[in-house]
Amino acid sequence: MNTTVPVGAVYAPDSELDWSESLVAGTVVLDERVASNGPWSAVVRQGEVLTIVDVGGNQSADCIMYNAENTDERYSVPDTLAWQANAYVRTGTVLRSNEGRPLMTVVANEIDRQDTIGGACSKESNTLRYGHHVMYHHGCRENFLAEASRHGMGARDLVSNLNWFMNVPVEADGALGIVDGMSGPGKRVAIRAEMDVLVIVSNCPQMNNPCNDFNPTPLRMIVVTPDA
């Protein structure tokens, strides 16, 4: 059976793109663009701030973080949610590791809330949710695996992730959904490293639900040393 969902789809030629700048003033130490559908990684040193720019708007940026010196310590959704007693990630949220220690802190945020319960798409989840005709679509899990391999890690090192700019509301009955986003071109989130952190991002290639507005757009990643 053939799918009507294009493989490797990129944004429409008339898409509004806003590359913005760092959300925190400082000296730029890294400024990179992530192509539609692609992975990215970098080490953000303690005290540095990473700004993620949603260039085209409503583009999910799936994200995992690790202690750069010991990758056995990595981002933990349960620890993060339990410490803050809230399901959403907002300005001030401390992103904690599986040892309960702060990895990064959200220091600025231009949308109401960020998601950390929706998980990441994969070939397997795409097949389960949308049918066997999409089994050849790569997803964020495949991006994570490709990028993690550059740092000596594999499938056993993948954990539940953040979804910057993705809208996953929690309904009154506890049900979750992936719905139209609340972001827009040029919207940003800024996170400060509380230790040296390896950040891995998948610029989500999903084309079967509205997590990226069915229009995969680029991301901009800016790391600064903040002004004193």
C-alpha positions in Angstrom: 0.0 0.0 0.0 1.3 3.4 -0.9 1.2 6.3 1.5 0.1 9.8 0.7 2.6 11.2 3.2 5.7 12.5 1.5 9.0 11.1 2.6 11.7 13.6 3.6 9.2 16.4 3.2 10.5 20.0 3.7 8.8 23.2 4.2 6.7 24.9 1.6 8.5 27.5 -0.4 6.3 30.3 0.8 6.8 29.5 4.5 7.5 32.4 6.8 10.9 31.9 8.4 12.2 34.0 11.3 15.8 33.1 12.4 15.7 35.5 15.4 18.7 35.9 17.8 19.7 34.6 21.2 17.0 35.1 23.8 19.7 35.9 26.4 22.4 38.5 25.8 25.9 37.3 25.7 29.0 36.3 23.7 28.1 33.7 21.0 30.1 30.5 21.2 28.1 28.5 18.8 25.4 29.3 16.2 24.2 26.5 14.0 21.2 25.7 11.8 19.4 22.4 11.9 17.9 21.3 8.6 14.3 20.0 8.3 14.1 16.4 9.6 17.8 16.4 10.8 19.6 15.7 14.1 21.9 17.9 16.0 24.1 17.7 19.1 26.6 19.8 21.1 28.1 20.1 24.5 26.8 23.2 26.4 29.2 24.1 29.1 28.2 24.9 32.7 26.8 28.5 32.8 26.2 28.8 29.1 22.7 29.3 27.7 21.3 27.5 24.7 18.6 29.3 22.7 16.5 27.1 20.4 14.7 29.1 17.7 11.5 27.8 16.2 12.3 29.3 12.8 9.2 28.3 10.9 6.8 28.0 13.9 5.2 24.9 15.5 8.2 22.8 14.7 8.7 20.1 17.3 12.3 20.0 18.6 12.7 16.6 20.4 15.5 16.8 22.9 17.5 14.6 25.3 20.3 15.7 27.6 23.2 14.0 29.3 25.9 14.8 31.8 28.7 15.4 29.3 31.3 13.8 31.6 29.2 10.7 32.5 26.4 9.9 30.0 25.0 7.3 32.4 23.5 10.4 34.0 20.8 11.7 31.7 17.5 13.6 31.5 14.7 12.2 33.6 11.1 13.0 32.9 9.8 11.5 36.2 12.4 13.4 38.3 11.7 16.7 36.5 7.9 16.4 37.0 8.0 15.1 40.5 10.4 17.9 41.8 8.2 20.6 40.3 4.8 18.9 40.8 3.6 20.0 37.4 3.2 18.2 34.0 4.4 21.2 31.9 7.8 22.8 31.4 7.8 26.5 31.7 10.2 29.4 32.6 11.9 28.4 35.8 11.6 24.7 35.3 14.7 22.8 36.4 15.4 19.9 34.1 16.7 17.1 36.3 18.7 14.0 35.7 18.0 10.4 36.8 20.1 11.2 39.9 17.8 14.1 40.8 20.5 16.7 40.0 19.9 19.8 37.8 21.0 19.4 34.3 19.6 22.6 32.8 17.1 25.4 33.8 14.6 27.1 31.5 15.6 30.8 31.9 13.4 32.3 29.2 10.5 31.0 27.2 8.3 32.7 24.6 5.4 30.2 24.5 3.0 29.3 27.3 4.3 25.7 28.0 6.7 23.1 26.7 6.0 19.3 26.5 7.9 16.5 28.2 5.3 13.7 28.3 4.5 13.2 24.6 7.6 11.1 23.8 9.3 10.7 20.4 8.1 9.3 17.2 9.8 6.2 15.6 9.3 3.7 12.8 7.6 1.4 15.3 5.2 4.0 16.8 4.4 5.4 13.4 3.4 1.9 12.2 1.3 1.3 15.3 -0.5 4.6 15.1 -0.9 5.2 11.4 -0.5 1.8 9.7 2.1 -0.4 8.0 2.1 1.9 5.0 4.3 4.4 7.0 6.7 1.9 8.4 9.6 3.2 6.2 9.3 6.8 7.6 12.1 7.6 9.9 11.3 9.4 13.1 13.0 11.1 16.0 14.1 7.8 17.6 16.1 7.2 14.4 17.6 10.7 14.5 18.5 10.2 18.2 20.2 6.9 17.4 22.2 8.4 14.6 23.4 11.4 16.6 24.0 9.4 19.8 26.3 7.0 17.9 28.6 9.9 17.3 29.1 10.1 21.1 29.6 6.4 21.6 26.0 5.7 22.7 23.3 3.4 21.4 19.7 2.3 21.8 20.1 1.5 25.5 21.0 5.1 26.2 17.8 6.6 24.8 15.4 7.9 27.4 12.1 9.8 27.4 12.6 13.3 26.0 11.5 16.9 25.9 9.5 18.2 22.9 10.2 21.9 22.6 7.4 23.8 20.9 5.0 20.7 20.7 1.5 21.1 22.2 0.4 18.1 24.2 -2.6 19.2 26.3 -3.6 17.1 29.4 -7.4 16.9 29.4 -9.5 16.8 32.5 -9.9 13.1 32.2 -6.1 12.6 31.9 -6.1 12.0 28.2 -3.3 13.3 26.1 -3.3 14.6 22.5 -0.9 16.0 19.9 -2.6 19.1 18.6 -1.9 22.3 16.7 1.0 24.1 18.3 1.1 27.4 20.2 4.4 28.6 18.8 5.1 30.7 15.7 8.0 31.8 13.4 11.0 33.0 15.5 9.6 31.9 18.9 12.4 30.8 21.3 13.2 29.0 24.5 16.5 29.4 26.4 18.0 26.9 28.8 21.0 27.3 31.0 23.4 24.5 31.6 23.9 23.7 35.3 26.8 21.3 34.5 28.5 20.4 31.2 25.6 19.0 29.2 25.5 17.0 26.0 22.3 18.1 24.2 20.9 15.9 21.4 18.0 17.3 19.3 15.9 15.7 16.6 14.2 18.3 14.3 11.1 16.1 14.1 10.3 14.6 10.7 6.8 13.5 11.6 4.2 14.1 8.8 1.3 12.0 10.2 0.2 14.4 13.0 0.2 18.1 13.5 3.3 18.2 15.8 5.1 20.3 13.2 2.1 21.7 11.3 2.7 19.2 8.5 5.5 21.6 7.3 8.9 20.6 8.7 11.0 23.7 9.1 14.6 24.4 10.3 15.8 25.2 13.8 18.5 27.6 14.9 20.7 26.7 17.9 22.6 29.5 19.6 24.9 29.0 22.6 26.1 32.1 24.5 28.2 32.9 27.5 25.7 35.3 29.3 26.7 38.9 30.0 27.7 39.5 33.6 
